[in-house]
């Protein structure tokens, strides 16, 4: 090595150490930067984990129940709670778990108008007069059939047609059964249960209610249907409940109401006339029953109907008949009392007369003319004694016997005035 090379190496030595120092400084800075980055990343990951875990906290409202679906199946086995009540709960966030909330205390109403005749929107709003077609169109107009009341001497089974509107009120009582057997999707943002139920729940209930209405209405006559008797709605409700219980829907029927049941508009005039006649007939029958009941009550008292039936019974004994007559009240009791009094008086009078004639018979046998004369005089004395005024007129005509005429009570007003004076 030459002197020049040694000199160059000596000059380069200090520069090499400085390069190594610079390299160590850059590596340390990089290491610090990486450590800081990893620390920030750990903090971010922890925050993300905390946010992920806390995002599983959810609240169930007071009128709702909730189901937690874990990988598509309801979470909870054995004694673990499967249906969550109102309040705060936690579950793994999506996609592990999905929260399904179902309103259970809020009653839902469903209008069933599939049996009503067709109406345009303007007709429903009342802004347009309804247009009545000559005949019913089964494609557009809804209807159901009522029982056929056969008329003696006629053939066939011509059932009657009616239009009907119904309102079904229901409540979800078992959320688990409802979710398992009645499919519905979860509500999207901005939707409520009614929006979701309109896709699956309402079509199911409309179908079940329609079957119940058809099978029930055919058991009733058109008169019973038009009166919208409570028995019809109750039978429809029971039929719907039985079907919902059969499919384990978890839905309870709160009430079923027949809003309106009417005959077809095409025969409106004939039905109105028939209804008027039926109403008049019913009114007359009711008035007749009321009159009969009033008359019977006035005549024989409150229990007169039963007493009359017992008296008409051929097997009723004489003692029982007499006991029943004693139980009568009102006008009949008064008439019977008067009749009994008259009978007693007549019997007593007859017995008195018989006794009188019996005592008089020996005297009559001895002196018949004298006895008859005395009876005649006693009768004349009684008659004259009871007369208010007496006029004795003696007439005599030559060659005839004398005739005496007596006018008794010539003026009827005298007895009335005397009676009035006696009362005063």
C-alpha positions, 0 to 999 in steps of 0.5 A: 500500500502506498502512502497515498492509499494510507492517507486516503484510508485514514481520511475515509475512516472518520466518515464511515463511523459517522455513516454508522451513527446516522444508520442507527439513528434512522433505525431507532426512529423507525422502531419508535414510529412502528411501536407508536403505530402498533400502540395506536392500532391496539387502542383502535382495536380495543375501541372497535371491540368495545363498540362491537360489544356495546352495539349488542345492547338493545332496548325492548319497549313496554308493548313489545317482546323480543326474540334473539336469533343466533345464527338463524335460530332462537337463542335459549335452551332449557330454563334460559329465557327465550322471549325477552320482556321489556327493558335493556338486554344484550346480544351479539351484534349482527351477523352473529345475532339478530333481534326480532321485536313483536308487539304483544300488548297493542291490539291490531285491527283488520278490516275484512271487506271481501264480502262487500260490493265493489265501490270506486274510491270516489264512491267510498269517499262519498264524492260520487253517487254509487252506480248500481248495476242491473245484476250482481257481478261475482268477479267484482262484487263480494258476497256470501250466502245465508241459510235457505228457509225452504217453503212448503211445496217448493223445490230446490235450495236457493240460498240468499245472498248478502253483502257484509263488512267485518272488523277483526281485532287480534292480539299476539299472545305467544311471540315464539309460536307466532315467529315460528309458524307465521313468517314475517320479516324484520322491520326496516328503518322507517317501517313499523309492525303494521307495514310488515304484517301487511305482507304475511300476517294480514293475508293469513288472517283474511283467508282464515276470517273469510273461511269462518264467515262463509261457514258461519253465515250459511247457518243463519237466515237472511233475517237473522243476518240483516239484524246482525245478531250477536250470535253470528259474530260470536260464531265467526270469532270461535271459528277463527280462534279454532283455526288459529289454535290449530296452526299454533299461530300464537294469535288470539282473537279479541273480537269480531264485529259485523259492521254491516250486513245488507241485501244486494242493492239490485233488490233493495226495493223488494227487500224494503217492502218485505222488511216493512211487512215483517216488521209490521207482522212482528209488531202485531205479534208482539202487541198481541202477546203483550195484550194477552199477557196484560189481560191474563195478568189483570184477570188472574194475577202474575201466575195466571198462565201456570194456573190456567194450564193446570186447570186445563189439565184433565188429570188435575184433581178437584182439590187441586183445581179448587186450590188453583182457583184460590190462587187466582188474583185480579178480576177473576178473583173478584168474580169468583168471590162474588159468585161464591157469595151469590151462591151462598146467598142463594142457598141460604135464601132457598133454605130459608124459604124451604124452612118457611114453607115447611113451617107454613105447611101444617097451617095451610093444610088446616086453613088454606084460604086463610093462609093464602089471604095472609100471604097476599096481604103481606105481599101487598103491604111489602110492595106498598111500603117500598113505594115512594108514591101511591095513587089509588083510583076507584072506578065504578061502571054501572052493571060491572064490578068495582075496580081499584087501580093503584099507581106505584112509583109513577115518577122515577125521579122521585126515588132518585131525589129521595135517595140523594136526600138520604145520602145527604 
